[in-house]
């Protein structure tokens, strides 16, 4: 089997990427000998911040000399990014071999596994094969019925935040969404949360009590930012002082604080993590597509994969911090199942002019429809037929007017945009 064949099989096994429920993943894992039962997990869910948290924690644990499996989604440029040891993705040869192992079991199932369930099983097999000391396991969507929740226990369960997203699957209130995400809490397994809003926090705390799970909420007021500019951030949190992070965005210090709190919980669980490893790992952490500077000048190009109102609001707040009242050229495309009206309202507060495109996704909102919504919010907008056309015209506008160019609204455009910039 070659890599194209392997990927084609993964993408077509069921015809559905996500179908909440644990019966199929349990059947698949049982057919593979339940590889997940012989691994240690740090299980991570949340509406925003999961990827950044997983990257920083993986970086610290790797600096501590541990062999760390990392399971994240979505991928930005290459499928293999989703299953990695540290920051090294699974290689094509190994991926093909594991697909060959999984395929006959998946094909024999009456209720075929979804794409994400298949990927989860592949990850479990790979991490066991590679003798990982611990796996940083990111939930795909929700938690309770996500395929990653097939695991029996976790060294630590982490909830990064709660906001309205994927409402068709998870519920239309923050309390319902909190209930789904709290579903990853396991009997007696410690829980760490960054959720401080009263209603969703109460739901999570109730689930933790029911599961007899030690429950900790980080004190966000304890985060002291000493420096925060486009070269990076320096912060204090509890006993951790002068911690440098390279990840940009005003929301990253809070993600960093959650990582530092997680390190304290992991030390309590017997995992040795030196202060030197903490400093090195936090500084080295690199998570593309999240408030990333793609080009420093002529013009400066920034990319943030925020794609829901909470994420966009955080990105806009960061842009205001870094650029003051300066207006920016905006390149944007969104999915129609997102609250794009709220997204448009926020983008209109920082945009001098916006260029819209239709993401290559069956759930995409058409560029013309998105442009009309932006115009209704008072920002001049031009829709384009393709991302390439939108990028080229936005680039010309930013250069001509001496403005930074920022791309917001979707992670799905990162690969193509990077290809245009690099070429």
N, C-alpha and C positions, 0 to 999 in steps of 0.2 A: 504494500500500500504506500502511495506517495502522499505528500502533505495536502495536495489539492483534493485527493480522494477522501482523506481523513476529514478535512474541513467540510467538504460537501456532505459527508455522512452526518456529521455533528449538526449541521444546519438544517438537515432535512429529516432527521430521525422521526419526528412527530408532526412537524408542520406548525407546532406551537412552541414559542420560546418559553413562555411562563404560564403554568397552570397550577395554582396553589393546591397543596395537598402533599402528604408524606407517604402515601401507599406505594407509589411507583418507585420513589427513591429507596424505600426500604426493601422492596423486592429486588431492585437492581443491586443494592449493596450486599444483600444476602447471597445473591448469585456470585458475587465477587469475593465472598468470604468475610464480609463486613470489615474492610480495611480501616474504617473510621474508628472502630473500637480500640485500636492499638495506637492511637495518636492523642496528643494533648493539644487542646484548643484554647485560644483566646477568641471568643465569638463576638462579633461587632455588628451592631445594627444602628439605624438612625436615618433621618431624612436627609440631612446634609452633614458633611464632615467625616464620613466613614473612611473614604479613601486617604485623606490627609492623615487621619489618626493611624490607620494601618501602616502607611508608609513610614511615619516617624517612629512608631513602635518597632516595626521590623528593623529599621536602621539601628536603633539602640540595641535591640537584642542580638543583632548580627555583630555589632561592635563588642558585645559581651562574649563573643566566641561561640554562640549558639548557632545551630543549623536550623534556620527558620523558614518554614513554608509560608507562602503568602498567596491567598486566594482572593482576588478582587474582580470587580466588574464596573462598567464595561471596559473593554480594551480600547485604546486610542488609535494605535497604528497597526499593531499586529496581534492576532488572536492569542498567541503564546504568552502575551503579557499577563493574562489572567491567572496563570498557574506558574509560580516562580519560587525559586529558592533564593532568599534575599531579594536582590534586584536582577537576578539572572533567570530569564524565562525558560520554561521547558523547551528543549530542542526539538526540531521537527522529527527526527528519527525516533526519539522516545515517545513523542505524542502519537505518531503513527502506530507504533508497537502497542501502546496502551489502547488505542481505538480498536485495533484488531482483537484485543483481548475482551473488550467490553461488548463489541458489536454482536456476537452470537447470543449473548445473554439478553441484551436489549431487544434484539429481533424476535426472541422467543417469547417475550412478554405480550400478553393479550392487550393490556393497556400500556402502550409504548411510553417510555420516558420522554419528557420534554428535553429540549436542547440544554436548558440550564441544569436539569437533573443529570443529564449525561456528563456535562462539564464538571459538576460537583463530584461525581463518582471517579472521573479521570483524575481530579485533583487528589482525592483521598488515596487512590492507588499510587500516584507519583510521590506523595509526601511520605507514605509508608515505605516505599521502595528506596527512597533517598534517606531514610532513617532520620527524619526531622525531629529535633528536640521539642519543638513546639510549632503549631500552625496558627497564624493570624488569619482567621476565617471571616471574611466579610459576607454578610447576608446580601442576597440579590434584591429581594423586595419584601418588606414587612418583617417577618420573623417567625411567627407561630407556624405557618404552613410553608415556609421557604425550605427548599431542599437541603440547605445547610443545617437545618434544625433536626436532621436525622441523628445527629450526635447525641450521646447519652449524658455527657457532662462537659463542663468547661472549667479550666483553671480560673477564668474570669469572663464574665459576660459584661459587655459594654454597650451603653445606649448613648449615642452622641448628641441627639436632638430630635425634636418632634415638630413637624409642620405638615400642612395639608399637601399631599402629593399621592399619586396613584390611588385617588379616592374611589375609583371604580372597583378596585380590589380590596382596599384596606379600610374603607369607611369615610364618611364625609365630615367627621369631627376630629379634633385633635385627641379627644378621649378614646375614640374607637381606634385611631391609628396607634396611640400609645399602647392600647391593649394588644394589638397585633405584634408590635415590636417587643413588648414585655414577654411575649410568648417564648423568647429564647432563654428565659430564666430557668435554670435547672435546680432540682431539689438540692439544697445545701451548698450550692455553688455561689461564690461571691459575685455581687453585681455592682458595677460602677456606672453612674449616670451623670450627664451634664444637663439634664432636664430640670429646670427650676420653676417653670410655669406651673401654677397651682394645680390646675385640673389634670393635665397629663402626668405630672409628677405623682399625684395621688394614686392614679391607676397603676403606675409602675411600682410604687411602694407597696400597694396592696398585693400585687402579684408576688413580689419578693417575700412578703410576710407569709403568704400562703405556701410558698415553696421553702420556707425556713432558710432563705438565702440572705447572708449578710449584705446589707445595702448601704452604699455610700453615694452621696451627691457632692460633686466638687463645689467649692466655694469660689465662684467666679470673681467675687470682689477681692480675692487674695492675689489675683493676677496683676502685677505691677509692670507696666510697659516702660522701659527706659529709653528705647529707641525704636522708631518704626518708620522706615523710609524705603525707597526702591532698591536699596542694597541689602535689606534684611531687617530683622527685629531682634532686640535684646530684651529679656524679661526676667522677672523674679516670680517664683511661685512657691510658697511655703519655705522649706529648707533649701530649695534649689535657687541659686542666685546667678545672675549674669548668664542665663541660658541663651545662646544664639540660635536662631532658626533662619534658614534661607528662604523658606516658603513665604510668599508675599500675601497680603490681604489682612485687613484688620480682624478678621475672624480667626486667623491662624493662632494667635496667642491663646485663645480659649481652647482650640484643638490641642495645642502644645501642653496646656495645663492638664487636660484630660489624660494625655500620655504620661505626664509626670506623676499624676495621681495613680495611674495604672501601674507604673513602675514600683511605687510604694506597695501596692497590693500584691504584685508579683514577688517582691522581696519577702513579704510576709508568707507567701506560699512556698518559699524556699528556693526561688530562682535567683542566682547570684548576678547582680547587675552593678557594676562599679560606677562611681560618679564620673570617672573618665569616659566610660562607654556612653553614659548619658550625654555628656557634652559633645563628644564626637558624633554620636548617632543623630542627635537633634540638628546639628549644623550640617551634616552630610545629606540629610533627607531631601529628596527631590521628587516632586509629584507633578508631572506635566499636565497642562490643561487646566490648572487651577491657579488663577491669577499669575500666569506665566508671561514673562517678557520674551516674546519671540524674536524681536529685533530692537536694538537699543536706540537707533536713530534713523532719520531720513525715510520715513518717520518712525517714531517708536511704535511698535505693535505689541499689544497685550491681548492675551486670550484668557477668558474665564469660562469654564463649562457650566456655570450656574444656569439652571433650567426650570426653576420653580420660583414663585414670588419671594420666598424667604432667601433663597440663594442670590437672586438678582438684587434684592434690597441690600444684602451684605456686600455684594460686589460694588454697587453704586456708592455705598458708604465709604468703601475703601478708595474708590476713584476720587471722591470728594476730598478725602484725607491727603492723597498723594498729589492731586492736581489743583486743589482749591476750587475756585469758581471757573476755571478754564473749561470751555466746552470742547467736547471730543467728537471725532467722527466715529460713528457706530456701524458695525457690520453685524447683522443679526438674522437668525432664522430659528423658528420654534416648532414644537409639535402641537397639534391642535387639541390634544387632550390635556395641555397645561393651561394654567390661568393666564393666558397671554395678554388679556386686558390689563391685569395688574402689573405684569412685566412691562408692558408698553408705558404705563404711567410712570414707572420708575426710570425707564430709559430716557423718557422725554425730559427729565430733570437734568441730565448730564450731556445730552446729545446736541451738537450743533446741526447735524444732518445724519440721517440713517439710510443705510442701503440694505434691503431685505433680499433674502433668497429662500428657496424651498429646500429644506434638508432632504437628502436621499433616504427617506423613511416612509413607509406606508401611512404613518400617523402624522405626517408633516402638514403644517398649515401653509397654504400657498402664499408665496411672496406678495402677491397683489392684495390678498385679504389682510395680511399682517401690516402691509404698508398703510392701508386705510385706517386701521386701528391706531397706528402711530400718529398719523396725520390728525386724527380726532383729538389726540392729546397734545397737539401743537408743535410737533417736530416735523420739519421737512423731510420727505422720504421718497426714495426711488426704488421700486422693485426691479429685480433682475431675473432673467430666465435661468441662470446658473450661478453657483457659488463662485466660479472663476470670474464671470462677468461682474458680479457684485464686489468681489475682492479688488479687481483691477480699477473699477470706478471709485471705490472707497479709498484705495491707496492714492489715486491721483488727487482726490479731494483733500486728503490729509496732508499730502506734500504741498499742494498749492496753498493751503491755508495755514501751514505750520502747526498742525494739530496732531496729537497722538491718535492712533487708530485702535479701537478696542472691539473685539469680537465676543459677543455674549449670546446666550440662549440655548446652546446645545453642545454636548460633547461629541456628537456624531460627525461634526464637520472638521474635527481636529486634524485627522490624517490628510484629507485633501488640502486643507489650508497650509499645513506644513510642507506638503509637496510643492505647492505653488511658491511659497516663500523660499524654499531651498533651491528651487530651479530658476 
